[in-house]
Amino acid sequence: MTAAEAEVLGELRRLRARVPQVTGALAASTDGMVLARDTADADAAEGVAALTAAALGVALRLTDATGQGGFRELLVRGEHGYVATYAAGGSAVLTLLAEPRINVGRLHLEARRASVRIGELVDGALDRREAPAASAPGPVPAPAPAPISVRTPAVAPERAARATPAATARTPTATAPSASATPPAAGTHPALPVRQTTIPPLPSHKPKEA
């Protein structure tokens, strides 16, 4: 039993002590779950809680259809006594069984006071239960894996010096072709070199004088 349920049960027992004609007291949720009871029969308490939820639904529709506002209390009189149900906050109801000789005005007075106290206890317990769930942090994302560093083995200076000529010797050096080495086009003959010949001047002949 939680602390709130123990306090609600204490409130029911104090109510019965103030009004001796009350033969049973029950606090239940609006959907018919027993929260606390001060009755002789536990099985009967569960049935009364379920019926109270059904009667509450009818009473809510009745007050809404007639424009009487929200539900406050419901009183049923039978041949052997009374069954009274009172709203206890927004999540619970208080149901009392009473003898037929009870003072109904006194019943209403004490039951209304008790229902206010029970409603505060139940609503407060629900608020404390929902507060940690709302403020709980979300799941913490997994840290990103650290990058893997690859270590390059160090090469000794002597080995590096010996490896350099061999590497360069195996690497062919590309030379640009000269302009004069351009191959002739297909279907043509290579041009022959032209030799320039210098012809000496001919001697001039002057006619002899007579």
Beta strands, then each sheet from edge to edge (+ up, - down):
strand 1: 22-29
strand 2: 34-38
strand 3: 73-78
strand 4: 81-88
strand 5: 92-98
sheet 1: 2+ 1- 5+ 4- 3+
end
